[in-house]
Amino acid sequence: MKQPKIRAYGTFTKRNGNIYRKSAYIQWGDSDKSLGACLLQNPGSATLNEKLSSLLNTEETVTGQIKTEDPTMGQLIQFVESITTKDNLEGRLHIYNLFNLRGTNNIKSIEKFEELCASGDYETCESLVPIEELKEHPWILLGWGVEYRAYWKNLKLIKKRWLNLIENSGVISFGKRHKKREDYYHPCPLIPTNRPTILKQLITIYKESTNTYKKIQRFPVYATKPNLIVDDNNEMEVEYEQNFGWSKSIGNPEMVILGFSQLRIKEGYKLRAYQYTEGGNGNGIVWAIPSEKELPDPRECEILEDFFLSPPKPEFALSDFMAVIDGDKSPLSYLQASIVYHELHEYGAMWHGVSWGRDMILPHNNILSEYEWEMEEEEPKIIEPHFYYNTEGNPVVIFHTINDIGVVTFNRYEHIFSKGDYTLSVNKKCIATADGGIIF
């Protein structure tokens, strides 16, 4: 197939001696379909041809063809051609900027932008586009650079406004993110030898982002709560000893399962628990056992020395209680199962035994903004609980929490389920820390 002709176009204005590029796009073939978009800092050396440049001195606005030979244009062309099959390479890559002032030096351009905003010669949010326009793009590459000064207030504001616009549009966004700030490396580094490396990284990030977004299902935070009314007044007919150490629990851990509409316990099994007490502190352990069996006295059980507090285990108990949890295999069922996993692992916890019980699932009343965070990982693009299938076909549930025990932590929980049942592995990662936790 013949390679489509590549051209680039821009619209320019001139005010008070400053040149602004209001819009630009790279064109493959003749289609006006969007292939994607990118959001960079500001137009660099993009220029019109000599005739149109001359017109800019007399006309208020000039639109025409611009050069594609500069390094940034070349890098963007390579990126699009690397992620798009030749059969589909007809359309436009739209180029947006945080601010429209043309300038080749990053720092000087930002300083000039701040100066123009302060004087009223340029509106800070002038570069924003209608949300309907943004929704037309299949994705947007973020790459405005990582230059930072605390006094660049207008730059900070326009970044925030663009990010809010992108989030509200629902368009897939990605880029190589700075480790500590929500800034994204420019797709075309100044050092030429670094350009192939970041191009390869951006292609990988693009593939990961688009694959995840295509499969993802988001949930409101209330979906993590029990959604059925359970009669929990029927206590188990077991003895309860309030002595130091392990005893049979008077509570029934099955009540946790019964509160979730998409889950059930497999026929032939039941859940029972042992309770550990020490003063006002408590911990528990839940076992899945055959329906016809009852928990033996803890002293008659195997003692698991390698586990916390050396809990008792009946010889007929399954090693993983999640093996007897069943459901309808819907995304909601996996979300509910991830909550059940944590609730049952902390069943019977009291006072110093509590950890998960202090986790607050996000989003929750803008609580993230209440803390000054020291970032340890990249801030997640999706805060809400969400579900997808990974590349191996395993169901995955991810949610984020804030826990305020000791040091306040912003956490990411990843739950990877087995393909055939509700057993799972859990990866917890601290994204950020803040001061001001509780001690109890």
C-alpha positions as CSV (number, residue, x, y, z in Angstrom):
1,M,0.0,0.0,0.0
2,K,1.3,3.5,-0.9
3,Q,2.4,5.5,2.1
4,P,0.0,8.5,2.7
5,K,1.6,11.9,2.2
6,I,2.5,13.7,5.4
7,R,1.8,17.4,5.9
8,A,1.3,19.8,8.8
9,Y,-0.8,22.8,9.3
10,G,-1.1,25.6,11.9
11,T,-3.1,28.7,12.7
12,F,-1.2,31.7,13.9
13,T,-2.0,35.1,15.3
14,K,0.3,38.1,16.2
15,R,-0.4,40.4,19.1
16,N,1.9,43.2,20.5
17,G,4.9,41.7,18.7
18,N,4.3,38.2,20.0
19,I,3.3,35.2,17.8
20,Y,0.8,32.6,19.0
21,R,0.0,29.3,17.4
22,K,-3.7,28.7,18.2
23,S,-3.9,25.2,16.7
24,A,-1.9,22.7,14.7
25,Y,-2.1,19.1,13.3
26,I,-0.1,16.6,11.3
27,Q,-2.0,15.2,8.4
28,W,-1.7,11.7,6.8
29,G,-3.6,11.4,3.6
30,D,-6.8,13.4,3.2
31,S,-9.1,12.1,6.0
32,D,-10.1,14.5,8.8
33,K,-10.5,11.6,11.3
34,S,-8.5,12.0,14.5
35,L,-5.7,9.5,15.0
36,G,-5.0,11.0,18.4
37,A,-3.7,14.2,20.1
38,C,-0.8,15.4,22.1
39,L,-0.5,18.1,24.8
40,L,2.9,19.8,24.8
41,Q,4.2,23.0,26.6
42,N,4.2,25.6,23.8
43,P,4.9,25.9,20.1
44,G,8.6,26.0,19.5
45,S,10.1,26.8,16.2
46,A,7.0,26.0,14.2
47,T,6.8,28.5,11.3
48,L,4.7,29.3,8.3
49,N,6.2,29.6,4.8
50,E,7.6,33.0,3.8
51,K,4.5,34.1,2.0
52,L,2.2,33.3,4.9
53,S,4.6,34.8,7.5
54,S,4.5,38.0,5.5
55,L,0.7,38.0,5.6
56,L,0.8,37.6,9.4
57,N,2.1,41.2,9.6
58,T,-1.2,42.5,8.0
59,E,-3.8,39.7,8.8
60,E,-5.2,39.0,12.2
61,T,-5.2,35.2,11.7
62,V,-3.3,33.1,9.2
63,T,-3.6,29.4,8.6
64,G,-1.3,27.4,6.4
65,Q,1.2,24.6,6.0
66,I,4.1,24.4,8.4
67,K,7.3,22.5,8.3
68,T,7.6,18.8,9.5
69,E,11.4,18.7,9.6
70,D,11.9,19.9,13.1
71,P,12.8,17.2,15.7
72,T,9.5,17.3,17.7
73,M,7.4,16.9,14.5
74,G,9.6,14.0,13.4
75,Q,9.3,12.3,16.8
76,L,5.5,12.6,16.8
77,I,5.3,11.2,13.2
78,Q,7.4,8.2,14.2
79,F,5.2,7.6,17.3
80,V,2.0,7.7,15.3
81,E,3.4,5.5,12.5
82,S,4.7,3.0,15.1
83,I,1.3,2.5,16.8
84,T,-1.0,2.6,13.7
85,T,-1.3,0.0,11.1
86,K,-0.5,1.3,7.5
87,D,-4.1,0.4,6.4
88,N,-5.5,2.8,9.0
89,L,-2.9,5.6,8.6
90,E,-5.3,8.2,7.3
91,G,-6.2,11.1,9.5
92,R,-4.7,13.8,11.8
93,L,-2.6,14.0,15.0
94,H,-3.8,17.2,16.8
95,I,-1.2,19.2,18.7
96,Y,-2.3,21.2,21.7
97,N,-0.2,23.3,24.0
98,L,-0.5,24.5,27.6
99,F,0.0,28.0,26.2
100,N,0.1,29.2,22.7
101,L,3.0,31.6,22.8
102,R,5.7,30.6,20.3
103,G,9.3,30.3,21.7
104,T,12.2,27.9,21.4
105,N,13.6,28.2,24.9
106,N,11.5,26.3,27.5
107,I,12.4,28.4,30.6
108,K,12.3,31.8,28.8
109,S,8.9,30.9,27.2
110,I,7.4,30.0,30.6
111,E,8.7,33.2,32.1
112,K,7.3,35.2,29.2
113,F,3.9,33.4,29.6
114,E,3.8,34.2,33.3
115,E,4.7,37.9,32.5
116,L,1.9,38.1,29.9
117,C,-0.7,36.6,32.2
118,A,0.3,38.9,35.0
119,S,0.0,42.0,32.7
120,G,-3.3,40.8,31.3
121,D,-2.0,40.5,27.7
122,Y,-2.7,36.8,27.7
123,E,-5.5,34.8,29.3
124,T,-4.1,31.9,31.3
125,C,-6.6,29.4,30.1
126,E,-6.7,30.6,26.5
127,S,-5.4,27.3,25.1
128,L,-8.3,25.2,26.4
129,V,-10.6,23.6,23.8
130,P,-14.3,22.5,24.1
131,I,-14.8,19.2,25.7
132,E,-16.7,18.0,22.7
133,E,-13.6,18.5,20.6
134,L,-11.5,16.5,23.0
135,K,-13.9,13.6,23.0
136,E,-13.3,13.1,19.3
137,H,-9.7,11.9,20.0
138,P,-9.0,8.2,20.7
139,W,-6.1,9.2,23.0
140,I,-4.0,12.1,24.1
141,L,-0.2,12.0,24.8
142,L,0.9,14.2,27.6
143,G,4.4,15.6,27.2
144,W,4.8,19.3,28.3
145,G,8.1,18.7,30.0
146,V,9.3,18.5,33.6
147,E,10.6,22.0,34.2
148,Y,9.4,23.4,37.5
149,R,9.5,26.6,39.6
150,A,7.2,27.1,42.6
151,Y,6.4,30.7,41.4
152,W,5.0,29.6,38.1
153,K,1.5,29.9,39.3
154,N,-0.2,30.4,35.9
155,L,1.6,27.3,34.5
156,K,0.4,25.3,37.4
157,L,-3.2,26.5,36.9
158,I,-3.3,25.7,33.2
159,K,-1.9,22.2,33.8
160,K,-4.7,21.6,36.3
161,R,-7.4,22.9,34.0
162,W,-6.2,20.7,31.1
163,L,-6.0,17.6,33.3
164,N,-9.5,18.3,34.6
165,L,-10.7,18.7,31.1
166,I,-9.1,15.5,29.9
167,E,-10.5,13.6,32.9
168,N,-14.0,14.9,32.3
169,S,-13.8,14.0,28.6
170,G,-13.0,10.4,29.3
171,V,-10.3,10.3,26.6
172,I,-7.4,7.9,27.2
173,S,-4.3,9.9,28.4
174,F,-0.8,8.7,28.9
175,G,2.8,9.8,28.9
176,K,6.2,9.3,30.7
177,R,5.4,10.8,34.1
178,H,7.8,12.4,36.5
179,K,8.3,10.3,39.6
180,K,7.3,13.0,42.1
181,R,5.0,15.4,40.2
182,E,2.2,15.3,37.7
183,D,4.5,16.4,34.9
184,Y,5.3,14.5,31.7
185,Y,8.6,14.2,29.9
186,H,8.7,15.8,26.4
187,P,8.5,13.2,23.6
188,C,11.6,14.7,22.0
189,P,14.6,15.2,24.3
190,L,17.2,17.8,23.5
191,I,19.9,15.1,23.3
192,P,19.3,13.3,20.0
193,T,20.7,9.9,21.3
194,N,17.9,9.8,23.9
195,R,15.1,10.1,21.4
196,P,14.9,6.5,20.3
197,T,14.7,5.4,24.0
198,I,11.8,7.7,25.0
199,L,10.0,6.8,21.7
200,K,10.2,3.1,22.6
201,Q,9.0,3.9,26.2
202,L,6.0,5.9,24.9
203,I,5.0,3.1,22.6
204,T,5.0,0.7,25.5
205,I,3.1,3.1,27.8
206,Y,0.5,3.6,25.0
207,K,-0.1,-0.1,24.5
208,E,-0.4,-0.6,28.3
209,S,-2.8,2.3,28.7
210,T,-5.1,1.5,25.7
211,N,-5.3,-2.2,26.6
212,T,-6.3,-1.4,30.2
213,Y,-8.9,1.3,29.3
214,K,-10.6,-1.0,26.7
215,K,-11.3,-3.6,29.3
216,I,-11.9,-1.5,32.4
217,Q,-15.0,-1.2,34.5
218,R,-15.2,1.4,37.1
219,F,-17.3,1.3,40.3
220,P,-18.6,3.9,42.7
221,V,-17.2,3.6,46.1
222,Y,-20.5,2.4,47.6
223,A,-20.2,-0.8,45.5
224,T,-17.5,-1.9,47.9
225,K,-20.1,-2.0,50.8
226,P,-22.4,-4.9,51.7
227,N,-25.6,-4.5,49.7
228,L,-27.9,-7.0,51.4
229,I,-29.5,-6.9,54.9
230,V,-28.3,-9.7,57.0
231,D,-29.9,-11.0,60.2
232,D,-26.9,-11.4,62.4
233,N,-28.8,-12.1,65.7
234,N,-28.4,-15.8,65.5
235,E,-25.2,-16.5,67.4
236,M,-23.3,-19.7,66.8
237,E,-23.8,-22.4,69.4
238,V,-20.2,-22.5,70.6
239,E,-18.5,-21.7,73.9
240,Y,-16.6,-18.5,74.2
241,E,-13.7,-18.1,76.6
242,Q,-12.6,-14.6,77.5
243,N,-9.1,-15.8,78.6
244,F,-5.8,-14.8,77.2
245,G,-5.0,-16.6,73.9
246,W,-7.0,-18.6,71.4
247,S,-10.6,-19.7,71.7
248,K,-13.6,-20.5,69.4
249,S,-15.2,-17.3,68.2
250,I,-18.9,-16.6,69.1
251,G,-19.3,-14.7,65.8
252,N,-20.1,-16.3,62.5
253,P,-17.8,-15.1,59.6
254,E,-20.4,-16.3,57.1
255,M,-22.3,-13.1,57.8
256,V,-19.6,-11.2,55.9
257,I,-20.4,-13.3,52.8
258,L,-24.1,-13.0,53.2
259,G,-24.0,-9.2,53.0
260,F,-22.8,-9.3,49.3
261,S,-25.3,-10.1,46.6
262,Q,-23.1,-11.7,44.1
263,L,-21.3,-14.2,46.4
264,R,-22.1,-17.4,48.2
265,I,-20.4,-20.3,50.1
266,K,-19.9,-23.5,48.1
267,E,-22.2,-26.3,49.0
268,G,-20.7,-28.7,51.5
269,Y,-18.6,-26.1,53.3
270,K,-19.0,-23.5,56.0
271,L,-16.8,-20.8,57.6
272,R,-15.9,-20.7,61.2
273,A,-13.3,-18.7,63.3
274,Y,-11.0,-18.7,66.2
275,Q,-10.6,-15.6,68.3
276,Y,-7.4,-14.4,70.0
277,T,-7.6,-12.0,72.9
278,E,-5.1,-10.2,75.0
279,G,-6.6,-7.5,77.2
280,G,-8.5,-5.2,74.9
281,N,-6.6,-6.4,71.8
282,G,-7.9,-9.0,69.5
283,N,-7.2,-11.0,66.3
284,G,-8.9,-13.8,64.6
285,I,-8.5,-16.5,62.0
286,V,-11.1,-17.9,59.7
287,W,-11.2,-21.5,58.3
288,A,-13.3,-23.2,55.7
289,I,-14.4,-26.6,57.0
290,P,-16.8,-29.3,55.8
291,S,-20.4,-28.6,56.7
292,E,-20.7,-31.7,58.9
293,K,-17.7,-30.7,61.0
294,E,-17.4,-28.4,64.0
295,L,-14.3,-26.5,65.2
296,P,-12.3,-28.5,67.7
297,D,-10.8,-27.0,70.9
298,P,-7.8,-24.9,69.8
299,R,-5.6,-27.1,72.0
300,E,-6.5,-30.1,69.8
301,C,-5.3,-28.4,66.6
302,E,-2.1,-28.1,64.7
303,I,-0.4,-24.8,65.8
304,L,1.0,-22.7,62.9
305,E,4.2,-21.5,64.3
306,D,5.1,-19.5,61.2
307,F,1.9,-17.4,61.3
308,F,1.3,-14.3,63.4
309,L,0.2,-15.2,66.9
310,S,0.6,-19.0,66.1
311,P,-3.0,-19.7,65.3
312,P,-4.7,-23.1,65.6
313,K,-5.7,-25.0,62.4
314,P,-8.1,-28.0,62.4
315,E,-6.7,-31.0,60.4
316,F,-9.8,-31.0,58.1
317,A,-9.7,-27.2,57.4
318,L,-8.8,-25.9,53.9
319,S,-5.7,-23.8,53.7
320,D,-7.5,-20.9,52.0
321,F,-11.0,-20.0,52.9
322,M,-11.4,-18.1,49.5
323,A,-11.4,-21.6,47.9
324,V,-15.0,-22.1,49.1
325,I,-16.2,-18.6,48.1
326,D,-18.3,-18.8,44.9
327,G,-20.1,-16.2,42.8
328,D,-21.5,-15.3,39.4
329,K,-18.1,-14.3,37.9
330,S,-19.4,-10.8,37.2
331,P,-17.0,-7.8,37.7
332,L,-19.0,-6.8,40.7
333,S,-18.6,-10.3,42.2
334,Y,-14.8,-9.9,42.0
335,L,-14.9,-6.5,43.6
336,Q,-17.1,-7.9,46.4
337,A,-14.7,-10.9,46.8
338,S,-11.7,-8.6,47.2
339,I,-13.5,-6.8,50.1
340,V,-14.5,-10.1,51.6
341,Y,-10.9,-11.3,51.5
342,H,-9.7,-8.3,53.6
343,E,-12.7,-8.4,56.0
344,L,-12.2,-12.1,56.7
345,H,-8.5,-11.8,57.1
346,E,-9.1,-9.2,59.9
347,Y,-12.2,-11.0,61.3
348,G,-12.2,-10.6,65.1
349,A,-9.6,-7.8,65.1
350,M,-9.8,-5.3,68.0
351,W,-7.7,-2.3,69.1
352,H,-4.0,-3.0,68.2
353,G,-5.1,-5.9,66.0
354,V,-6.9,-3.5,63.6
355,S,-5.1,-2.5,60.3
356,W,-7.5,-3.0,57.3
357,G,-10.3,-1.6,59.5
358,R,-8.7,1.9,59.2
359,D,-8.4,1.7,55.4
360,M,-10.8,4.2,53.8
361,I,-11.6,3.3,50.2
362,L,-11.3,6.2,47.7
363,P,-12.7,8.5,46.5
364,H,-14.1,9.9,49.6
365,N,-15.1,13.5,50.1
366,N,-12.0,15.0,48.6
367,I,-9.9,13.6,51.4
368,L,-6.8,13.3,49.3
369,S,-6.6,17.1,49.2
370,E,-6.5,17.3,53.0
371,Y,-2.9,16.1,53.2
372,E,0.5,17.2,52.0
373,W,1.7,14.1,50.2
374,E,5.3,12.9,49.7
375,M,5.0,10.8,46.6
376,E,6.7,7.5,46.4
377,E,5.0,6.2,43.2
378,E,3.1,7.8,40.3
379,E,-0.3,9.1,41.2
380,P,-2.9,6.7,39.7
381,K,-4.9,7.9,36.7
382,I,-8.0,6.1,38.1
383,I,-8.8,6.5,41.7
384,E,-12.2,4.7,41.7
385,P,-12.4,0.9,42.3
386,H,-12.1,-0.8,39.0
387,F,-12.0,-4.2,37.3
388,Y,-10.4,-5.6,34.2
389,Y,-8.9,-8.8,32.7
390,N,-5.1,-8.8,32.5
391,T,-3.1,-10.0,29.5
392,E,-3.1,-13.5,30.9
393,G,-6.9,-13.5,31.3
394,N,-7.0,-13.2,35.1
395,P,-9.7,-11.0,36.7
396,V,-8.1,-8.0,38.4
397,V,-9.6,-5.6,40.9
398,I,-7.8,-2.5,42.0
399,F,-8.8,0.1,44.6
400,H,-7.0,2.8,46.5
401,T,-7.2,3.6,50.2
402,I,-6.0,6.0,52.9
403,N,-4.9,4.5,56.2
404,D,-4.2,6.8,59.1
405,I,-2.5,4.4,61.6
406,G,0.9,5.9,62.5
407,V,1.9,7.7,59.3
408,V,-0.9,8.4,56.9
409,T,-0.5,6.4,53.8
410,F,-2.1,6.5,50.3
411,N,-2.3,2.9,49.1
412,R,-2.9,0.9,46.0
413,Y,-4.4,-2.6,46.4
414,E,-4.2,-5.0,43.4
415,H,-6.1,-8.2,43.6
416,I,-5.3,-10.8,40.9
417,F,-7.8,-13.7,40.9
418,S,-7.4,-17.2,39.6
419,K,-9.2,-18.0,36.4
420,G,-11.3,-20.8,37.8
421,D,-12.3,-19.7,41.3
422,Y,-12.1,-16.8,43.7
423,T,-8.6,-17.5,45.2
424,L,-6.3,-14.6,44.7
425,S,-3.0,-12.9,45.3
426,V,-2.9,-9.4,46.7
427,N,-0.3,-6.7,46.1
428,K,-0.3,-3.7,48.3
429,K,1.8,-0.7,47.4
430,C,2.3,2.6,49.2
431,I,1.9,5.5,46.7
432,A,2.5,8.3,49.1
433,T,2.9,9.2,52.8
434,A,1.8,12.2,54.9
435,D,2.0,13.2,58.6
436,G,-0.8,13.3,61.0
437,G,-1.7,9.6,61.6
438,I,-3.3,8.2,64.8
439,I,-1.7,6.2,67.6
440,F,-3.9,3.9,69.6
